[in-house]
């Protein structure tokens, strides 16, 4: 009976592997002239890359966020945190904007868009979006392609932009969020945050960073204190209304008191009107006093609930300049093309042998 010849895998030999690699090394050594040529080409390409790559500037801003916390809740959260539990929501100190969510707030589309639509420097006609589009040459490119050669602008104070303007604005926001803006914590144990912006325009990077923090600060504080601030406004409106009524009742009671001087005391009901006005005045005084007391308590609570959003280090000119060094570009260019050339020679040799 004839047996089938099944293919078999040869045994692995460490010695043969080393001998094969040594043959490749000797082969490459014989082709060292070509490898040197590949390296020189890579070095030239590295020099061209370092020369053509535009310079960028990095703006860094460090800030700290301190949440307002109740004493009991803070103590309970601290004890639970040592055991690995998070009771921030139960203690009333958590929230949508609590803790590390500040990082996502700075990177949100709303904050970046609001920052882009603010004045660039002291100009009241040029927005940050205009300067960014001009510096990155997006305005002219989109204008030639979609707007009959006219550059696309983002005028300040205009809430209604065209579809083309909104499209370019979305491109700018995505580009900043994904490539040019970074937000993080230098130390996980601390409440310090660092915002880093890298752009081709030095002044634009500085202004955008500080303006972004200003926008986020106002939004953060307004959101955290919205409920208590609305309560204060309602109490203030109520106090103003009661105060006006109390003033009217005071004048009315004074007039009634002056009329009583000429009234005949023989009429027993002559002073009823005066007593009613004085009673209403007394009731309004009591209500007004309670409202003012509650108003002051609410104001104190509003101050206590307002978080601290403090800038520690601001970006100052000149900013850090990012430029690719010629020596680094030469080394990396030569290594990359040299390795690529060696692989090409080895593959060519195997094809010839086969």
HUFENTA-V52787 format. One record per residue. N is the residue number from 0. RES is the residue in one small letter. SS is DSSP state (@ for helix, = for strand, . for the rest). Layout:
n:N res:RES ss:SS
n:N res:RES ss:SS
This chain:
n:0 res:x ss:.
n:1 res:x ss:.
n:2 res:x ss:.
n:3 res:x ss:.
n:4 res:x ss:.
n:5 res:x ss:.
n:6 res:x ss:.
n:7 res:x ss:.
n:8 res:x ss:.
n:9 res:x ss:.
n:10 res:x ss:.
n:11 res:x ss:.
n:12 res:x ss:.
n:13 res:x ss:@
n:14 res:x ss:@
n:15 res:x ss:@
n:16 res:x ss:@
n:17 res:x ss:@
n:18 res:x ss:@
n:19 res:x ss:@
n:20 res:x ss:@
n:21 res:x ss:@
n:22 res:x ss:@
n:23 res:x ss:@
n:24 res:x ss:@
n:25 res:x ss:@
n:26 res:x ss:@
n:27 res:x ss:@
n:28 res:x ss:@
n:29 res:x ss:@
n:30 res:x ss:.
n:31 res:x ss:@
n:32 res:x ss:@
n:33 res:x ss:@
n:34 res:x ss:@
n:35 res:x ss:@
n:36 res:x ss:@
n:37 res:x ss:@
n:38 res:x ss:@
n:39 res:x ss:@
n:40 res:x ss:@
n:41 res:x ss:@
n:42 res:x ss:@
n:43 res:x ss:@
n:44 res:x ss:@
n:45 res:x ss:@
n:46 res:x ss:@
n:47 res:x ss:@
n:48 res:x ss:@
n:49 res:x ss:@
n:50 res:x ss:@
n:51 res:x ss:@
n:52 res:x ss:.
n:53 res:x ss:.
n:54 res:x ss:.
n:55 res:x ss:=
n:56 res:x ss:=
n:57 res:x ss:=
n:58 res:x ss:=
n:59 res:x ss:=
n:60 res:x ss:=
n:61 res:x ss:=
n:62 res:x ss:=
n:63 res:x ss:=
n:64 res:x ss:=
n:65 res:x ss:=
n:66 res:x ss:.
n:67 res:x ss:.
n:68 res:x ss:.
n:69 res:x ss:.
n:70 res:x ss:@
n:71 res:x ss:@
n:72 res:x ss:@
n:73 res:x ss:@
n:74 res:x ss:@
n:75 res:x ss:@
n:76 res:x ss:@
n:77 res:x ss:@
n:78 res:x ss:@
n:79 res:x ss:@
n:80 res:x ss:@
n:81 res:x ss:@
n:82 res:x ss:.
n:83 res:x ss:.
n:84 res:x ss:.
n:85 res:x ss:.
n:86 res:x ss:.
n:87 res:x ss:@
n:88 res:x ss:@
n:89 res:x ss:@
n:90 res:x ss:@
n:91 res:x ss:.
n:92 res:x ss:.
n:93 res:x ss:.
n:94 res:x ss:.
n:95 res:x ss:.
n:96 res:x ss:.
n:97 res:x ss:.
n:98 res:x ss:.
n:99 res:x ss:.
n:100 res:x ss:@
n:101 res:x ss:@
n:102 res:x ss:@
n:103 res:x ss:@
n:104 res:x ss:@
n:105 res:x ss:@
n:106 res:x ss:.
n:107 res:x ss:.
n:108 res:x ss:@
n:109 res:x ss:@
n:110 res:x ss:@
n:111 res:x ss:@
n:112 res:x ss:@
n:113 res:x ss:@
n:114 res:x ss:@
n:115 res:x ss:@
n:116 res:x ss:.
n:117 res:x ss:.
n:118 res:x ss:=
n:119 res:x ss:.
n:120 res:x ss:.
n:121 res:x ss:.
n:122 res:x ss:.
n:123 res:x ss:.
n:124 res:x ss:.
n:125 res:x ss:.
n:126 res:x ss:=
n:127 res:x ss:@
n:128 res:x ss:@
n:129 res:x ss:@
n:130 res:x ss:@
n:131 res:x ss:@
n:132 res:x ss:@
n:133 res:x ss:@
n:134 res:x ss:@
n:135 res:x ss:.
n:136 res:x ss:.
n:137 res:x ss:@
n:138 res:x ss:@
n:139 res:x ss:@
n:140 res:x ss:@
n:141 res:x ss:@
n:142 res:x ss:@
n:143 res:x ss:@
n:144 res:x ss:@
n:145 res:x ss:@
n:146 res:x ss:.
n:147 res:x ss:.
n:148 res:x ss:.
n:149 res:x ss:.
n:150 res:x ss:.
n:151 res:x ss:.
n:152 res:x ss:.
n:153 res:x ss:.
n:154 res:x ss:.
n:155 res:x ss:.
n:156 res:x ss:.
n:157 res:x ss:.
n:158 res:x ss:.
n:159 res:x ss:.
n:160 res:x ss:.
n:161 res:x ss:.
n:162 res:x ss:@
n:163 res:x ss:@
n:164 res:x ss:@
n:165 res:x ss:@
n:166 res:x ss:@
n:167 res:x ss:@
n:168 res:x ss:@
n:169 res:x ss:@
n:170 res:x ss:@
n:171 res:x ss:@
n:172 res:x ss:@
n:173 res:x ss:@
n:174 res:x ss:@
n:175 res:x ss:@
n:176 res:x ss:@
n:177 res:x ss:@
n:178 res:x ss:@
n:179 res:x ss:@
n:180 res:x ss:=
n:181 res:x ss:=
n:182 res:x ss:=
n:183 res:x ss:=
n:184 res:x ss:.
n:185 res:x ss:.
n:186 res:x ss:.
n:187 res:x ss:.
n:188 res:x ss:.
n:189 res:x ss:.
n:190 res:x ss:.
n:191 res:x ss:=
n:192 res:x ss:=
n:193 res:x ss:=
n:194 res:x ss:=
n:195 res:x ss:=
n:196 res:x ss:=
n:197 res:x ss:=
n:198 res:x ss:=
n:199 res:x ss:.
n:200 res:x ss:.
n:201 res:x ss:@
n:202 res:x ss:@
n:203 res:x ss:@
n:204 res:x ss:@
n:205 res:x ss:@
n:206 res:x ss:@
n:207 res:x ss:@
n:208 res:x ss:@
n:209 res:x ss:@
n:210 res:x ss:@
n:211 res:x ss:@
n:212 res:x ss:@
n:213 res:x ss:@
n:214 res:x ss:@
n:215 res:x ss:@
n:216 res:x ss:@
n:217 res:x ss:@
n:218 res:x ss:@
n:219 res:x ss:@
n:220 res:x ss:@
n:221 res:x ss:@
n:222 res:x ss:@
n:223 res:x ss:@
n:224 res:x ss:.
n:225 res:x ss:@
n:226 res:x ss:@
n:227 res:x ss:@
n:228 res:x ss:@
n:229 res:x ss:@
n:230 res:x ss:@
n:231 res:x ss:@
n:232 res:x ss:@
n:233 res:x ss:@
n:234 res:x ss:@
n:235 res:x ss:@
n:236 res:x ss:@
n:237 res:x ss:@
n:238 res:x ss:@
n:239 res:x ss:@
n:240 res:x ss:@
n:241 res:x ss:@
n:242 res:x ss:@
n:243 res:x ss:@
n:244 res:x ss:@
n:245 res:x ss:@
n:246 res:x ss:@
n:247 res:x ss:@
n:248 res:x ss:@
n:249 res:x ss:@
n:250 res:x ss:@
n:251 res:x ss:@
n:252 res:x ss:@
n:253 res:x ss:@
n:254 res:x ss:@
n:255 res:x ss:@
n:256 res:x ss:@
n:257 res:x ss:@
n:258 res:x ss:@
n:259 res:x ss:@
n:260 res:x ss:@
n:261 res:x ss:@
n:262 res:x ss:.
n:263 res:x ss:.
n:264 res:x ss:.
n:265 res:x ss:.
n:266 res:x ss:.
n:267 res:x ss:.
n:268 res:x ss:.
n:269 res:x ss:.
n:270 res:x ss:.
n:271 res:x ss:@
n:272 res:x ss:@
n:273 res:x ss:@
n:274 res:x ss:@
n:275 res:x ss:@
n:276 res:x ss:@
n:277 res:x ss:@
n:278 res:x ss:@
n:279 res:x ss:@
n:280 res:x ss:@
n:281 res:x ss:@
n:282 res:x ss:@
n:283 res:x ss:@
n:284 res:x ss:@
n:285 res:x ss:@
n:286 res:x ss:@
n:287 res:x ss:@
n:288 res:x ss:@
n:289 res:x ss:@
n:290 res:x ss:@
n:291 res:x ss:@
n:292 res:x ss:@
n:293 res:x ss:@
n:294 res:x ss:@
n:295 res:x ss:@
n:296 res:x ss:@
n:297 res:x ss:@
n:298 res:x ss:@
n:299 res:x ss:@
n:300 res:x ss:@
n:301 res:x ss:@
n:302 res:x ss:@
n:303 res:x ss:@
n:304 res:x ss:@
n:305 res:x ss:.
n:306 res:x ss:.
n:307 res:x ss:=
n:308 res:x ss:=
n:309 res:x ss:=
n:310 res:x ss:=
n:311 res:x ss:=
n:312 res:x ss:=
n:313 res:x ss:.
n:314 res:x ss:.
n:315 res:x ss:.
n:316 res:x ss:.
n:317 res:x ss:.
n:318 res:x ss:.
n:319 res:x ss:=
n:320 res:x ss:=
n:321 res:x ss:=
n:322 res:x ss:.
n:323 res:x ss:.
n:324 res:x ss:.
n:325 res:x ss:@
n:326 res:x ss:@
n:327 res:x ss:@
n:328 res:x ss:@
n:329 res:x ss:@
n:330 res:x ss:@
n:331 res:x ss:@
n:332 res:x ss:@
n:333 res:x ss:@
n:334 res:x ss:@
n:335 res:x ss:@
n:336 res:x ss:@
n:337 res:x ss:@
n:338 res:x ss:@
n:339 res:x ss:@
n:340 res:x ss:@
n:341 res:x ss:@
n:342 res:x ss:@
n:343 res:x ss:@
n:344 res:x ss:@
n:345 res:x ss:@
n:346 res:x ss:@
n:347 res:x ss:@
n:348 res:x ss:@
n:349 res:x ss:@
n:350 res:x ss:@
n:351 res:x ss:@
n:352 res:x ss:@
n:353 res:x ss:.
